Amino acid sequence: MRAKVAGFVAVVSVLSSCGTEAPAQPTLSGPGVLTLQNATAPAPGGEVGGASAEFDDAADLTMWTKLSDAEKDVDRIAKLDVNKTVKGSMYLEPKTSAWFDGFRGPFVYQELAGDIVMHAKVKVSGRSGGRPKRLFSLGGLMARQPGSYAKPNWVSVTTGTGEKSGQVEAKYTQDGSSKPKELAVKDGWVELVLGRVGRVFVALYKEEGGAWKVGQRWPSTLPDVLQWGVTAYTDWDSYSTLKQDPAKGNAKQVKGTPDLKLSVDFVRFLRPELPEYADPLNEASVSDEVLVKVMTPAGA
């Protein structure tokens, strides 16, 4: 499926037509196996290319919508600018906040439709430098179902401090239930990809000087049009007794000790494609090596 900027006539997502029946498992050498030779990298530009931003001009910020403005929520962003605090980057500093289960945090986004690769280069640190010291202080990418306050639905790939410091966290939240996976990562700039192709969402990451790795694959029935963008949140421990009460936690700004600074060098949107015979949820059909080629920019 080709991606379209929301506002255009959106094609019906392949995801919405998926049944629950498990697909037939292809043999490693038979029909249904996408080889590295036959896989293609996502196409730059196209219908979603205009949503990309290099963050070398303060005017780039006008492309992005704050979730708190759009859906009338508490503004949990302490500082947000482009090409000011960090030259050539979007800078986002969150207040005490969380994206977990029914809890909501900072998010700036663009509404896009269809199959998408969102590729970004990010750097997370604590407010005084080094790694964030407060648990679950993470920043990166998110794709969210619009208006899903009552039953939150979103996927994310972030980096920073999770259960422990130096992590990439890939997380899928369905109807308000979050399932995170943490992976160790080195300090410094990290490239992230969050994408949808066919009936799968994927999270990938790459350390400086390293190779792309698949963090997670998720089956998805999220709608065609989603909010694609940047998130950062911090200081879960300060929620204290509110950890079991998202409604009360979301109703006000929780006081705490936020400890995260997020710099985003760029966010680029591309269009991925898979042949119809390939099943990205089946590693025998689309291996990790092939998935990396399909979901990361050529030469990245």
Secondary structure, 3 states (H helix, E strand, C coil): CCCEECCCCCCCCHHHHCCCCCCCCCCCCCCCCCCCCCCCCCEECHHHHHHCECCCCHHHHHHCEEHHHHCCCCCCEEEEEECCCCCCCEEEEECCCCCECCECCCEEEEEEECCEEEEEEEEEECCCCCCCCCCCEEEEEEEECCCCCCCCCEEEEEEEECCCCCEEEEEEEECCEEEEEEEECCCCCEEEEEEEECCEEEEEEEECCCCCEEEEEEECCCCCEEEEEEEEECCHHHHHHHHHCHHHHHHCCCCCCCCCEEEEEEEEEEECCCCCCCCCCCCCCCCHHHHHHHHCCCCC
